[in-house]
Amino acid sequence: MLKQIICDKFVQQRVVFHKGLNVIAGDEIASNSIGKSTMLMIIDFVFGGDDYVKKNYDAVENLGHHVFKFSFIFDEDEYFFYRTTAEYKFVTVCNKKFEAQNTIKIDEYTNLLQERYGCQIEELSFRSIVGRYFRIYLKENLNERKPIQYFEKERQKDSIVALVKLFNKYKEIVGFEKHITELSEEKNVLAAAAKKELVPNINKTLFGQNQKSIEALNIELTKLKESIVSAALDIEALVSKDILDLKKKKSSLVTQRNIFESRLKRTLTNIENKNLNAGSELEQLIEYFPNFNIERVKMVDNFHASITSILKEELKSTAKEINTKLSILNNEIADIDKLVIEKLSIKNAPKYTIEKVVEVASKIKQLTDENGFYTKKKNIETSLKTAKENLDTYKEAILAEICSQINIQMSTLNKLIYSDNRRAPILTIQGDKYSFNTFGDTGTGTAFANLITFDLALLELTCLPALVHDLPLLKNIENIALENIVEIYNKNKKQIFIAIDKVNSYKKETGKIISDRTVLQLTENKILFIKNWKNNL
């Protein structure tokens, strides 16, 4: 909670706050320009806003740049800061004597407040939470018919999103929106590629024509394949018989070659045969066999040598004839091998048929690709449509739930504000539009009471940490209703800052509540600042 604000430009230099209701009270003559709304704007400034500098610029013009020292209490610990109008985009962290420790950017400061207040909501800043419901003169959120509007030109769609976020329901929608964004980007990429003729761009009619053409071409391709297979089978049958005959012939030739090679080997051996010098071996035999006739053996060996000499010329002639026959056989075997290889290579398939197959297959691929891009485009469009419908259905359910909670709470509060069974305000959200009113009652006082009722409902239902209601909201409400609103304010444990005057015009009990909860009393003679520039003084 906000504990205090100190400024040397204040007449009452230190303003101390407390839990629940905090009143900036005016006088009984409803004096203007004494600082009630300005003080509320300073409270907004302490909560991280910048409208005090941008919209209450007359204060800086007349007082010069000034410093606000302030502190918050969270879990019984007090945190001290100061912020200047000269460097309002920064906040200085202090010790309890308000001596500077370090300076942080305003975003870091509001993040700190958001964390300490326990209202950390994904994709919703602290200022978007509190600033929208700090309703102060000069701000653009005082339209009693548009309770969730932050500024005049804000689209209703954005206001609704902010409300959904405040109820911490938006994260449940993010998944749908992310999927829709991805599909939309994919659709745009495909459309851009088609526009640049990088991919085929066909319509439904051409898609149907392509499908028929693909079916016809597939039938033609099947027939062509069958004709090639049939031709191949016929050729294979012929080739199989020829190869079998060739293999038989080759086997016979190989057998003949083996016979001649064996004869040639024996012939060459005979031609190269030499007499053995067996004398030494024969002499050794005598040692073991003394009666061995060595002379008889030598005579036989000499006879064999003489025969070999006579036949050598004839053997050479025979070897030549065998080599000639082997050469002929090897050539015939090589020719057979060549014929077998040729027979095994099916070169006789019709060339025209092969070329036609390639042509038809290419055409099928082209048409299939064209239809594939069309199908992909239609699938994306269908998925995108379904995703949007799912999101709309889901959002409708969430918005209905939020409206129900708010309307039930407003009905409860309305019974406390009005004792004559008046209709409660109703918030209705349809898509990206919303309405807020009381059926059958368009009065100004009722409208502003409804706006306050709405804020009090949100204070109860959400993590909204505080409210600020300026005098323009309160002064149009009838006394009985406002007295009851003050009682509701007073019972709330969260901080509520209001500006009010003519306190004596209300009943005694209301006057006492206001008096007890007043943190700053301002009058025509006791204004907020030490300088009064409205009268050029």
Disulfide bonds with the S-S distance in Angstrom:
none
